[in-house]
Amino acid sequence: MTLLAKQVPKLRAVFKEMVSLVAHWRMKLGDPPPVSISISMDGGSGILALPAILASDLESVFKKKTKAGPAAASLAPVLGECVTIYHRAVEQAKGEPIPRAEPPKRESAIQAIQRLSAELSHLAAICETAFSEAAQLEFRLSESDAALLNDDHLLRLALQTVDGACSELVALPNAPAAHFTALAGRGKDFDKLLSGGRQRMEWLEELALYRITISA
């Protein structure tokens, strides 16, 4: 499950776009806001809960098939990217191949949405099962991760280095806005320290999505 946790920032970025598009089209079709828009993606648990809820929201959009053509054409490419990234993340976490159905040669956008929504639900079920099994086996951190958490002064030193790098990178052209909370001091709340580190790593992930122009 550690491998899946590492994919959370990338999953968050693509799912945010998908949720926004679903909300946009539900509003245009006269439907209430989707349930998925209420899911907080600030933590990993939100990303784990979101795929199955998002699949349900998509199904409700395409019940109105007479009006759903433009929505499907807009949503299908983004959903395809979501499912591909999510499939890869779950597959890596399980450590074994997860077969994917080949799309039909002549598949409409609505049919693509239906197929991808079903795949999203299937992957969400696999992920939930994997976490349940991990809990039953009394999941433990790897030795290296446990050692890092035990030697918290090394973790603080590493995060201070990352913080310094972020302070330099934020000045690059087109870099996203940075709103970091201060890193907790030694002996302070360890969860706040980890939260501060997570903020910076997620910002670095977002920075990597931007085109940065470096002047000589």
C-alpha positions as CSV (number, residue, x, y, z in Angstrom):
1,M,0.0,0.0,0.0
2,T,3.0,2.3,0.4
3,L,3.3,2.3,-3.4
4,L,-0.3,3.5,-3.8
5,A,0.3,6.2,-1.2
6,K,3.1,7.6,-3.3
7,Q,0.7,8.0,-6.2
8,V,-1.8,10.1,-4.2
9,P,-0.6,13.6,-5.5
10,K,-0.8,12.5,-9.1
11,L,-4.2,10.9,-8.6
12,R,-5.4,14.0,-6.7
13,A,-4.5,16.3,-9.7
14,V,-6.3,14.2,-12.3
15,F,-9.4,13.4,-10.2
16,K,-9.8,17.1,-9.3
17,E,-10.2,17.9,-12.9
18,M,-12.6,15.0,-13.4
19,V,-14.8,16.0,-10.5
20,S,-15.0,19.6,-11.7
21,L,-16.1,18.5,-15.2
22,V,-18.8,16.2,-13.8
23,A,-20.1,19.1,-11.6
24,H,-20.1,21.4,-14.6
25,W,-22.1,19.0,-16.8
26,R,-24.5,18.0,-14.0
27,M,-25.3,21.7,-13.6
28,K,-25.8,22.2,-17.4
29,L,-28.1,19.2,-17.4
30,G,-30.1,20.6,-14.6
31,D,-29.0,18.1,-11.9
32,P,-27.8,18.9,-8.4
33,P,-24.1,18.9,-7.6
34,P,-22.4,15.5,-7.6
35,V,-21.6,13.7,-4.3
36,S,-18.0,13.5,-5.4
37,I,-17.5,17.2,-5.2
38,S,-18.1,17.0,-1.4
39,I,-15.2,14.5,-0.9
40,S,-12.1,16.2,0.5
41,M,-9.0,15.2,-1.4
42,D,-6.6,16.8,1.2
43,G,-5.8,13.4,2.6
44,G,-5.2,9.9,1.2
45,S,-8.5,8.6,2.5
46,G,-10.5,10.9,0.2
47,I,-8.7,9.7,-2.8
48,L,-9.4,6.1,-1.8
49,A,-13.1,6.8,-1.4
50,L,-13.5,9.0,-4.4
51,P,-13.3,6.6,-7.4
52,A,-16.4,4.5,-6.5
53,I,-18.4,7.7,-5.7
54,L,-17.3,9.3,-9.0
55,A,-18.3,6.3,-11.0
56,S,-21.8,6.5,-9.4
57,D,-22.0,10.2,-10.2
58,L,-21.1,9.5,-13.9
59,E,-23.8,6.8,-14.1
60,S,-26.4,9.4,-13.0
61,V,-25.2,11.9,-15.6
62,F,-25.7,9.5,-18.4
63,K,-29.2,8.3,-17.5
64,K,-30.4,11.3,-19.6
65,K,-28.9,9.9,-22.8
66,T,-30.8,12.2,-25.1
67,K,-28.9,15.2,-23.6
68,A,-25.7,13.5,-22.7
69,G,-23.8,13.4,-26.0
70,P,-21.8,16.7,-25.5
71,A,-21.1,15.8,-21.9
72,A,-19.8,12.4,-22.9
73,A,-17.5,13.9,-25.5
74,S,-16.0,16.3,-23.0
75,L,-15.7,13.8,-20.1
76,A,-14.5,10.6,-21.9
77,P,-10.9,11.7,-22.6
78,V,-10.3,12.9,-19.0
79,L,-12.0,9.8,-17.5
80,G,-9.8,7.7,-19.7
81,E,-6.7,9.4,-18.2
82,C,-8.1,9.0,-14.7
83,V,-8.7,5.3,-15.1
84,T,-5.3,4.7,-16.8
85,I,-3.4,6.4,-13.9
86,Y,-5.6,4.8,-11.2
87,H,-5.2,1.3,-12.9
88,R,-1.4,1.7,-12.9
89,A,-1.3,2.8,-9.3
90,V,-3.5,-0.1,-8.0
91,E,-1.6,-2.6,-10.2
92,Q,1.8,-1.4,-8.8
93,A,0.4,-1.6,-5.2
94,K,-0.9,-5.1,-5.7
95,G,2.3,-6.2,-7.4
96,E,0.5,-8.2,-10.1
97,P,-1.2,-7.4,-13.5
98,I,-4.8,-6.3,-13.5
99,P,-6.3,-7.1,-16.9
100,R,-8.1,-4.3,-18.8
101,A,-10.9,-4.8,-21.3
102,E,-10.1,-3.6,-24.8
103,P,-12.5,-0.9,-26.0
104,P,-14.7,-1.9,-29.0
105,K,-13.6,-0.6,-32.4
106,R,-16.7,1.5,-32.8
107,E,-17.4,2.9,-29.4
108,S,-19.4,6.0,-28.8
109,A,-18.4,8.5,-26.1
110,I,-21.3,7.4,-24.0
111,Q,-20.3,3.8,-24.3
112,A,-16.7,4.7,-23.4
113,I,-18.0,6.5,-20.2
114,Q,-20.0,3.5,-19.2
115,R,-17.1,1.1,-19.8
116,L,-14.6,3.3,-17.9
117,S,-17.0,3.9,-15.1
118,A,-17.4,0.2,-14.6
119,E,-13.6,-0.2,-14.6
120,L,-13.3,2.6,-12.1
121,S,-15.7,0.8,-9.8
122,H,-13.9,-2.5,-10.2
123,L,-10.5,-0.9,-9.4
124,A,-12.0,0.8,-6.3
125,A,-13.3,-2.6,-5.1
126,I,-9.8,-4.1,-5.6
127,C,-8.3,-1.3,-3.7
128,E,-10.7,-1.6,-0.8
129,T,-10.2,-5.3,-0.6
130,A,-6.4,-4.8,-0.5
131,F,-6.7,-2.3,2.4
132,S,-9.0,-4.7,4.3
133,E,-6.5,-7.5,3.9
134,A,-3.7,-5.3,5.0
135,A,-5.6,-4.3,8.1
136,Q,-6.4,-8.0,8.9
137,L,-2.7,-8.8,8.6
138,E,-1.9,-6.0,11.0
139,F,-0.2,-3.8,8.5
140,R,3.3,-2.6,9.5
141,L,5.6,-0.1,8.0
142,S,8.7,-1.4,6.2
143,E,11.9,-1.5,8.3
144,S,13.4,1.5,6.5
145,D,10.2,3.6,7.0
146,A,9.9,2.6,10.6
147,A,13.6,3.5,11.2
148,L,13.0,6.9,9.6
149,L,10.1,7.7,11.9
150,N,12.1,6.5,14.9
151,D,15.0,8.8,14.0
152,D,12.7,11.8,13.7
153,H,15.7,14.2,13.8
154,L,16.8,12.8,10.4
155,L,13.3,13.4,9.0
156,R,13.2,16.9,10.3
157,L,16.6,17.6,8.7
158,A,15.4,16.2,5.4
159,L,12.2,18.3,5.5
160,Q,14.2,21.4,6.2
161,T,16.3,20.7,3.1
162,V,13.1,20.3,1.1
163,D,11.7,23.5,2.6
164,G,14.9,25.4,1.5
165,A,14.6,23.9,-2.0
166,C,11.0,25.0,-2.3
167,S,11.9,28.5,-1.2
168,E,14.3,28.7,-4.2
169,L,11.9,27.0,-6.7
170,V,9.0,29.2,-5.9
171,A,10.8,32.1,-7.6
172,L,10.9,30.3,-10.9
173,P,8.7,31.8,-13.7
174,N,5.2,30.2,-13.9
175,A,5.7,28.3,-10.6
176,P,2.3,27.7,-8.8
177,A,1.5,29.8,-5.7
178,A,3.0,28.3,-2.5
179,H,1.2,28.6,0.8
180,F,3.2,26.4,3.2
181,T,2.6,26.2,7.0
182,A,5.8,26.4,9.0
183,L,7.5,23.1,9.9
184,A,6.9,22.1,13.5
185,G,9.9,22.5,15.7
186,R,11.7,19.6,17.5
187,G,9.6,18.0,20.2
188,K,6.4,19.5,18.7
189,D,3.4,17.7,17.1
190,F,4.9,15.0,14.8
191,D,1.7,14.8,12.7
192,K,2.0,18.6,11.9
193,L,5.6,18.0,10.8
194,L,4.5,15.3,8.4
195,S,1.6,17.4,7.2
196,G,4.0,20.3,6.4
197,G,6.3,17.9,4.5
198,R,3.3,16.5,2.6
199,Q,2.3,20.1,1.6
200,R,5.8,20.7,0.1
201,M,5.9,17.4,-1.7
202,E,2.5,17.9,-3.3
203,W,3.6,21.4,-4.3
204,L,6.7,19.9,-6.0
205,E,4.4,17.5,-7.8
206,E,2.3,20.4,-9.0
207,L,5.4,22.4,-10.0
208,A,6.5,19.5,-12.2
209,L,3.2,19.9,-14.2
210,Y,4.0,23.5,-15.1
211,R,6.3,24.6,-18.0
212,I,9.1,26.4,-16.3
213,T,11.2,28.8,-18.4
214,I,14.7,29.4,-16.9
215,S,16.5,32.4,-18.1
216,A,20.3,32.3,-18.5
